[in-house]
Amino acid sequence: MVTWVPPSGATCILGDDLFYQGHRIRLVVSLSIYMLRQHLLPFLLGLSLIVFVLVIDVVLQMLDQVLGKGLSAALAVDLFIYNLAWIIALAVPMAVLVSVLMAYGRLAADNEILALKASGISFSRLLIPTLLAATVLALMMVAFNDQVLPDFNHKARNLAVSLRRAKAALVLKQKEGVFIRDLGPYSLLVRRVDEEANELHDLTLYDTGHPGPPTTLRAARGKVEIFDEGGYVRLMLHDGEVHEIDANDPSRFTRSTFSRQLVHIRDSKRDLSPNYRSSYRSDREMDVRAMRVAVEGLHEQNQQSRTHLDSIAGAFLEQVQQAGPEQVGLQSESRQITRRLEKQWRLFDSRERRANAYLVEIHKKFSIAVACIVFVLVGAPLGALVRARGAAVSVTLSLVFFFAYWMFLIGGEELADRGFIPPWTAMWAPNAVFGFVGILLLRAVALDRGFLATLLSWRRNPQ
């Protein structure tokens, strides 16, 4: 048997290399875990603080309605949970910015970043675990914005409308000046509604629950109460008259007055139900797939409108070309054609605006989630440059940056809804601008320069 024994030097080199590689991997893993742990507590702190501020704002806005309607504890909890969805959608990117500013600010203040640089670990390498965590969080927020947020927005709107309808006068406010016919044997017309005093004014009630002509009740004012989800309505009338026609002798007419009269209405179907449930969904209550289907439908309708407009204009031009000098009436026909074209154009423009609104909302679901990554690019170098340990500076800077980001987003949304710029440009422009600022800040940290010096050097030498 022949046994090969490697030289002792080769064995030593191979062992050292394996040891070095293993040590390097352990170092990278330990450093990544350490960096992520530095962000965990600031992220939770920032998220809690931002959610608290937004919740307080929502509670203050709803406080008057809640106190005025005697909202139950169960409904209050439901309303809070449903509104919590959009609060989380806004708070998570802001919390990322707060945590990154606090984490890298503390590391810079304690000279840990400087020590790591001296050990050969660049600032870009430090950023990798944070960027990976932000990417995972962004993917989770995309799913949240697409699947959870629309349903919660829809439920919140339904519940808010239901609360507004809880006061009976508010239910009838939506039907002011319109006959309500689904009230069993009654039809009701309310000409004016005072929702603050919960009073109805100038009422007319027709009773068809007996043979012959209906009995008419007119009242100067009244109050209504709704029970059993709209199945039972109690109407109190004040200062009114009753007009009756004899079923056997239509020539006989009876008129009487009353100071107060109570009318009980059962089987009112659900026309006055305070438990409002609507299947309609606005753009903020739809997922991406539903909005894409809606956009395709609107574009197909506009394509048909284009064809219709071309046919109308073509037919009129052909008629003008074939008209002889003795033919009259073209001016009147021209006005009719113009009105038809204007009507079609208004429909076309309305559909285009609705399609833009859907596209804006589609891109917004992704752009706000991607802001988690963009805020890492901005917050990490900014925290290293500011070198602040406390939360006050980090929260203040986060609010300033997020306010500027949100103004960009709202302004872009308004311009896109009106068709001035493409929806994707409007929604992704803030990320592009802040991402560019983040790259400049990263360059400033890498070169150990100030931000302005880096910006000036980049303008002189952009490559």
C-alpha positions as CSV (number, residue, x, y, z in Angstrom):
1,M,0.0,0.0,0.0
2,V,1.3,3.5,-1.0
3,T,0.4,6.3,1.3
4,W,0.8,9.9,0.1
5,V,1.8,12.4,2.8
6,P,1.5,16.0,1.8
7,P,4.2,18.4,2.8
8,S,3.7,19.9,6.1
9,G,3.7,23.5,4.7
10,A,0.9,22.7,2.3
11,T,-1.3,21.3,5.1
12,C,-0.7,24.4,7.1
13,I,-1.6,26.7,4.3
14,L,-4.8,24.8,3.5
15,G,-5.8,24.8,7.1
16,D,-5.2,28.5,7.5
17,D,-7.2,29.3,4.4
18,L,-10.2,27.3,5.6
19,F,-9.9,28.8,9.0
20,Y,-9.7,32.3,7.5
21,Q,-12.8,31.7,5.3
22,G,-14.8,30.3,8.2
23,H,-13.8,33.2,10.4
24,R,-14.7,35.7,7.7
25,I,-18.2,34.1,7.3
26,R,-18.8,34.2,11.0
27,L,-17.7,37.8,11.1
28,V,-20.0,38.8,8.3
29,V,-23.0,37.0,10.0
30,S,-22.2,38.5,13.4
31,L,-21.8,41.9,11.9
32,S,-25.1,41.6,10.0
33,I,-27.0,40.4,13.1
34,Y,-25.4,43.2,15.1
35,M,-26.5,45.9,12.6
36,L,-30.1,44.5,12.5
37,R,-30.3,44.5,16.3
38,Q,-29.3,48.1,16.3
39,H,-32.3,48.9,14.2
40,L,-34.9,46.8,16.0
41,L,-35.6,48.9,19.0
42,P,-35.5,52.3,17.2
43,F,-37.9,50.8,14.6
44,L,-40.4,49.7,17.2
45,L,-40.0,53.0,19.0
46,G,-40.5,55.0,15.9
47,L,-43.5,52.9,14.7
48,S,-45.2,53.2,18.1
49,L,-44.7,56.9,18.2
50,I,-45.9,57.6,14.7
51,V,-48.9,55.3,15.0
52,F,-49.8,57.0,18.3
53,V,-49.7,60.5,16.6
54,L,-51.8,59.4,13.7
55,V,-54.3,57.6,15.9
56,I,-54.7,60.7,18.1
57,D,-55.3,62.7,15.0
58,V,-58.0,60.3,13.8
59,V,-59.6,60.1,17.2
60,L,-59.8,63.9,17.5
61,Q,-61.4,64.1,14.0
62,M,-64.0,61.5,15.0
63,L,-64.6,62.6,18.5
64,D,-67.5,64.9,17.7
65,Q,-69.3,62.3,15.7
66,V,-68.6,59.6,18.3
67,L,-70.0,61.7,21.2
68,G,-72.9,62.9,19.2
69,K,-74.1,59.4,18.2
70,G,-73.4,57.5,21.4
71,L,-71.1,55.0,19.7
72,S,-70.8,51.6,21.4
73,A,-67.5,50.2,22.5
74,A,-67.7,47.4,19.9
75,L,-68.2,49.8,17.0
76,A,-65.5,52.1,18.3
77,V,-63.0,49.2,18.3
78,D,-64.1,48.2,14.8
79,L,-63.6,51.7,13.5
80,F,-60.2,51.9,15.2
81,I,-59.0,48.6,13.7
82,Y,-60.2,49.5,10.2
83,N,-58.5,52.9,10.3
84,L,-55.3,51.3,11.6
85,A,-54.6,49.8,8.2
86,W,-53.8,53.1,6.4
87,I,-52.0,54.3,9.5
88,I,-49.7,51.3,9.3
89,A,-49.2,51.8,5.6
90,L,-47.9,55.3,6.3
91,A,-46.1,54.7,9.6
92,V,-43.9,51.8,8.5
93,P,-41.8,53.8,5.9
94,M,-41.5,56.6,8.4
95,A,-40.4,54.2,11.2
96,V,-37.7,52.8,8.8
97,L,-36.3,56.3,8.4
98,V,-36.4,56.9,12.1
99,S,-34.7,53.6,12.9
100,V,-32.0,54.1,10.3
101,L,-31.2,57.6,11.4
102,M,-31.0,56.5,15.1
103,A,-29.0,53.4,14.5
104,Y,-26.3,54.9,12.2
105,G,-26.3,58.2,14.2
106,R,-25.4,56.2,17.4
107,L,-22.8,54.1,15.6
108,A,-21.2,57.3,14.2
109,A,-21.4,59.1,17.6
110,D,-19.7,56.2,19.3
111,N,-17.0,56.0,16.5
112,E,-18.0,52.4,15.7
113,I,-18.3,53.3,12.0
114,L,-14.8,54.8,12.1
115,A,-13.4,51.7,13.8
116,L,-15.1,49.4,11.3
117,K,-13.7,51.5,8.4
118,A,-10.2,51.1,10.0
119,S,-10.7,47.4,10.0
120,G,-11.4,47.4,6.3
121,I,-15.2,47.2,6.4
122,S,-16.6,50.0,4.2
123,F,-19.8,51.9,4.9
124,S,-21.4,50.3,1.9
125,R,-20.8,46.9,3.4
126,L,-22.4,48.0,6.6
127,L,-25.5,49.0,4.6
128,I,-26.1,45.6,3.0
129,P,-28.0,43.9,5.9
130,T,-30.1,47.0,6.4
131,L,-30.9,47.1,2.7
132,L,-31.8,43.4,2.7
133,A,-34.1,43.9,5.7
134,A,-35.7,47.0,4.1
135,T,-36.3,45.0,0.9
136,V,-38.1,42.2,2.8
137,L,-40.1,44.8,4.6
138,A,-41.0,46.5,1.3
139,L,-42.2,43.2,-0.2
140,M,-44.4,42.7,2.9
141,M,-45.8,46.2,2.6
142,V,-46.6,45.6,-1.1
143,A,-48.7,42.6,-0.1
144,F,-50.3,44.6,2.8
145,N,-51.1,47.6,0.6
146,D,-52.6,45.3,-2.1
147,Q,-54.5,42.7,-0.1
148,V,-55.2,44.1,3.4
149,L,-55.5,47.9,3.0
150,P,-58.3,48.0,0.4
151,D,-60.6,45.7,2.4
152,F,-60.0,47.7,5.6
153,N,-60.6,51.0,3.7
154,H,-63.8,49.6,2.3
155,K,-65.0,48.4,5.8
156,A,-64.0,51.7,7.3
157,R,-66.0,53.7,4.8
158,N,-69.1,51.5,5.2
159,L,-68.9,51.8,9.0
160,A,-68.4,55.6,8.7
161,V,-71.4,56.0,6.5
162,S,-73.4,53.7,8.8
163,L,-72.5,55.9,11.8
164,R,-73.6,59.0,9.9
165,R,-76.9,57.3,9.2
166,A,-77.3,56.3,12.9
167,K,-79.0,59.6,13.5
168,A,-82.3,59.2,11.6
169,A,-82.3,62.7,10.2
170,L,-78.9,62.0,8.6
171,V,-80.4,59.1,6.8
172,L,-83.2,61.2,5.3
173,K,-80.7,64.0,4.5
174,Q,-79.6,61.9,1.6
175,K,-83.2,61.7,0.4
176,E,-84.1,65.3,0.9
177,G,-86.7,66.5,-1.7
178,V,-87.1,62.9,-3.1
179,F,-90.1,60.6,-2.5
180,I,-89.3,57.6,-0.4
181,R,-91.7,54.8,-1.5
182,D,-90.3,51.7,0.2
183,L,-92.1,52.4,3.5
184,G,-94.8,49.7,3.5
185,P,-98.1,51.4,2.6
186,Y,-96.6,54.9,2.9
187,S,-94.7,57.3,0.7
188,L,-92.8,60.1,2.3
189,L,-91.5,63.4,1.0
190,V,-89.3,65.5,3.2
191,R,-88.4,68.9,1.8
192,R,-85.9,70.0,4.4
193,V,-83.8,68.2,7.0
194,D,-82.0,69.7,10.0
195,E,-79.5,67.0,10.8
196,E,-78.1,68.9,13.8
197,A,-81.5,69.1,15.6
198,N,-82.5,65.7,14.1
199,E,-85.7,67.4,12.8
200,L,-87.7,67.2,9.5
201,H,-89.5,70.2,8.0
202,D,-92.3,70.5,5.5
203,L,-93.3,66.8,5.3
204,T,-95.9,65.1,3.1
205,L,-97.0,61.5,3.9
206,Y,-99.3,59.5,1.6
207,D,-101.1,56.5,3.2
208,T,-102.2,53.9,0.6
209,G,-102.9,51.2,3.1
210,H,-106.7,51.3,2.6
211,P,-109.0,51.1,-0.5
212,G,-109.7,54.2,-2.4
213,P,-107.6,57.4,-2.8
214,P,-104.6,57.8,-0.5
215,T,-104.8,59.8,2.7
216,T,-102.5,62.8,2.7
217,L,-100.8,64.0,5.9
218,R,-98.9,67.3,5.8
219,A,-96.9,68.6,8.7
220,A,-94.7,71.6,9.4
221,R,-92.1,69.6,11.2
222,G,-91.5,66.1,12.6
223,K,-89.0,63.7,14.0
224,V,-88.2,60.1,12.9
225,E,-86.7,57.2,14.8
226,I,-85.4,54.0,13.1
227,F,-85.5,50.6,14.7
228,D,-84.7,47.0,13.7
229,E,-82.2,48.0,11.0
230,G,-84.8,50.0,9.2
231,G,-87.6,47.4,9.5
232,Y,-89.6,49.7,11.8
233,V,-89.8,53.5,11.6
234,R,-91.7,55.7,14.1
235,L,-92.6,59.1,12.7
236,M,-93.8,61.9,15.0
237,L,-95.6,64.7,13.1
238,H,-96.3,68.2,14.6
239,D,-98.6,71.0,13.4
240,G,-100.2,69.4,10.4
241,E,-103.3,68.5,8.4
242,V,-105.0,65.3,7.2
243,H,-106.7,65.3,3.8
244,E,-109.0,62.4,3.1
245,I,-111.3,61.6,0.1
246,D,-114.3,59.3,0.7
247,A,-113.7,56.1,-1.3
248,N,-117.5,55.7,-1.9
249,D,-118.1,59.3,-2.8
250,P,-115.0,61.1,-4.3
251,S,-116.8,64.4,-4.1
252,R,-116.6,64.3,-0.3
253,F,-113.4,65.8,1.0
254,T,-112.4,65.9,4.7
255,R,-109.7,68.2,6.1
256,S,-108.6,68.1,9.7
257,T,-105.7,69.5,11.7
258,F,-103.5,68.0,14.5
259,S,-100.9,69.4,16.8
260,R,-99.2,66.0,17.1
261,Q,-99.6,62.6,15.4
262,L,-97.6,59.4,15.7
263,V,-97.2,57.2,12.6
264,H,-95.9,53.7,12.9
265,I,-94.3,52.3,9.7
266,R,-93.4,48.6,9.4
267,D,-91.7,46.6,6.7
268,S,-89.8,49.6,5.3
269,K,-87.5,47.1,3.6
270,R,-83.9,48.5,4.2
271,D,-84.3,51.9,2.6
272,L,-83.7,53.6,5.9
273,S,-81.3,51.1,7.4
274,P,-78.5,52.7,9.4
275,N,-76.4,49.5,8.9
276,Y,-75.2,50.7,5.5
277,R,-73.3,48.1,3.4
278,S,-72.3,49.1,-0.1
279,S,-70.6,46.8,-2.6
280,Y,-69.2,49.8,-4.5
281,R,-65.5,50.2,-4.1
282,S,-63.4,53.3,-4.8
283,D,-59.9,53.2,-6.1
284,R,-58.5,53.1,-2.6
285,E,-60.7,50.1,-1.8
286,M,-59.6,47.9,-4.7
287,D,-56.6,45.6,-5.2
288,V,-54.2,45.9,-8.2
289,R,-55.9,43.2,-10.2
290,A,-59.4,44.8,-9.9
291,M,-58.0,48.2,-10.8
292,R,-56.2,46.8,-13.9
293,V,-59.5,45.3,-15.0
294,A,-61.2,48.6,-14.5
295,V,-58.5,50.5,-16.4
296,E,-58.7,48.1,-19.4
297,G,-62.5,48.5,-19.4
298,L,-62.3,52.3,-19.5
299,H,-59.6,52.2,-22.2
300,E,-61.8,49.9,-24.3
301,Q,-64.8,52.3,-23.9
302,N,-62.6,55.2,-24.9
303,Q,-61.4,53.3,-28.0
304,Q,-65.1,52.8,-28.9
305,S,-65.7,56.5,-28.3
306,R,-62.8,57.4,-30.6
307,T,-64.3,55.2,-33.3
308,H,-67.8,56.8,-32.7
309,L,-66.3,60.3,-32.8
310,D,-64.5,59.6,-36.1
311,S,-67.7,58.2,-37.6
312,I,-69.7,61.3,-36.6
313,A,-67.1,63.7,-37.9
314,G,-66.5,61.7,-41.1
315,A,-70.3,61.5,-41.9
316,F,-70.7,65.3,-41.4
317,L,-67.7,66.1,-43.6
318,E,-69.0,63.8,-46.3
319,Q,-72.3,65.6,-46.1
320,V,-70.7,69.0,-46.4
321,Q,-68.7,67.9,-49.4
322,Q,-71.7,66.5,-51.2
323,A,-73.9,69.5,-50.3
324,G,-74.8,71.8,-53.2
325,P,-75.0,75.6,-53.0
326,E,-78.8,75.5,-52.8
327,Q,-78.8,73.1,-49.8
328,V,-79.7,74.8,-46.5
329,G,-79.9,73.6,-42.9
330,L,-76.2,72.7,-42.6
331,Q,-75.7,75.3,-39.9
332,S,-78.4,73.7,-37.7
333,E,-77.0,70.2,-38.3
334,S,-73.5,71.5,-37.5
335,R,-74.6,72.7,-34.1
336,Q,-76.2,69.3,-33.4
337,I,-73.0,67.5,-34.5
338,T,-71.0,69.9,-32.3
339,R,-73.1,69.1,-29.2
340,R,-72.8,65.4,-29.9
341,L,-69.0,65.7,-30.2
342,E,-68.8,67.7,-27.0
343,K,-70.9,65.2,-25.1
344,Q,-68.7,62.3,-26.4
345,W,-65.5,64.2,-25.6
346,R,-66.7,64.9,-22.0
347,L,-67.4,61.2,-21.6
348,F,-64.0,60.4,-23.0
349,D,-62.3,62.9,-20.7
350,S,-64.2,61.5,-17.6
351,R,-63.1,58.0,-18.4
352,E,-59.5,59.0,-18.9
353,R,-59.5,60.8,-15.5
354,R,-60.9,57.7,-13.8
355,A,-58.3,55.5,-15.5
356,N,-55.6,57.8,-14.4
357,A,-56.9,57.7,-10.8
358,Y,-56.7,53.9,-10.9
359,L,-53.2,53.9,-12.3
360,V,-52.1,56.4,-9.7
361,E,-53.4,54.2,-7.0
362,I,-51.7,51.1,-8.5
363,H,-48.3,52.8,-8.6
364,K,-48.8,54.3,-5.2
365,K,-49.2,50.8,-3.6
366,F,-45.7,50.0,-4.8
367,S,-43.9,53.3,-4.5
368,I,-44.8,53.8,-0.8
369,A,-43.6,50.3,-0.1
370,V,-40.3,50.9,-2.0
371,A,-39.9,54.1,0.1
372,C,-38.6,51.7,2.8
373,I,-35.6,51.0,0.7
374,V,-35.2,54.7,-0.4
375,F,-35.3,55.9,3.2
376,V,-32.4,53.5,4.1
377,L,-30.3,55.1,1.3
378,V,-31.1,58.5,2.7
379,G,-31.2,57.8,6.4
380,A,-28.1,55.7,6.9
381,P,-25.6,58.3,5.5
382,L,-27.5,61.2,7.0
383,G,-27.4,59.6,10.4
384,A,-23.6,59.0,10.0
385,L,-23.1,62.6,9.1
386,V,-25.3,64.1,11.8
387,R,-23.8,61.8,14.5
388,A,-26.8,62.2,16.9
389,R,-27.6,59.6,19.6
390,G,-31.0,60.8,20.7
391,A,-34.4,60.1,19.2
392,A,-35.4,63.8,19.1
393,V,-33.0,64.7,16.2
394,S,-33.9,61.5,14.3
395,V,-37.6,61.9,14.6
396,T,-37.4,65.6,13.6
397,L,-35.3,64.8,10.5
398,S,-37.7,61.9,9.7
399,L,-40.7,64.2,9.8
400,V,-39.0,66.8,7.6
401,F,-38.0,64.2,5.0
402,F,-41.3,62.4,5.1
403,F,-43.3,65.7,4.9
404,A,-41.3,66.6,1.8
405,Y,-41.8,63.1,0.3
406,W,-45.5,63.3,1.0
407,M,-45.8,66.7,-0.6
408,F,-44.1,65.3,-3.7
409,L,-46.5,62.4,-3.7
410,I,-49.7,64.4,-3.2
411,G,-48.6,67.0,-5.8
412,G,-47.8,64.3,-8.3
413,E,-51.1,62.5,-7.7
414,E,-53.0,65.7,-8.3
415,L,-51.1,66.4,-11.6
416,A,-51.6,62.8,-12.7
417,D,-55.3,62.7,-11.9
418,R,-55.7,65.8,-14.2
419,G,-53.7,64.2,-16.9
420,F,-50.7,66.6,-16.9
421,I,-48.1,63.9,-16.2
422,P,-48.2,60.1,-16.5
423,P,-49.3,58.3,-13.3
424,W,-46.1,56.2,-13.1
425,T,-44.0,59.4,-13.3
426,A,-46.0,61.1,-10.6
427,M,-45.8,58.2,-8.1
428,W,-42.2,57.2,-8.7
429,A,-40.6,60.7,-8.9
430,P,-40.4,61.1,-5.1
431,N,-38.4,57.8,-4.8
432,A,-36.2,58.9,-7.7
433,V,-35.4,62.3,-6.2
434,F,-34.8,61.0,-2.7
435,G,-32.9,58.0,-4.0
436,F,-30.6,60.5,-5.8
437,V,-30.1,62.5,-2.6
438,G,-29.3,59.2,-0.8
439,I,-26.6,58.3,-3.4
440,L,-25.0,61.8,-2.9
441,L,-25.1,61.3,0.9
442,L,-23.5,57.8,0.6
443,R,-20.8,59.3,-1.6
444,A,-20.2,62.0,1.0
445,V,-19.8,59.4,3.8
446,A,-17.6,57.2,1.6
447,L,-15.3,60.2,0.8
448,D,-15.5,61.7,4.3
449,R,-16.8,64.9,2.8
450,G,-19.7,67.2,3.6
451,F,-22.8,66.9,1.5
452,L,-22.4,70.2,-0.3
453,A,-18.8,69.5,-1.2
454,T,-19.8,66.1,-2.6
455,L,-22.6,67.7,-4.6
456,L,-20.2,70.3,-6.1
457,S,-17.7,67.6,-6.9
458,W,-20.3,65.4,-8.5
459,R,-21.5,68.4,-10.7
460,R,-17.9,68.9,-11.8
461,N,-17.2,65.2,-12.3
462,P,-20.6,63.3,-12.5
463,Q,-18.9,60.0,-13.5
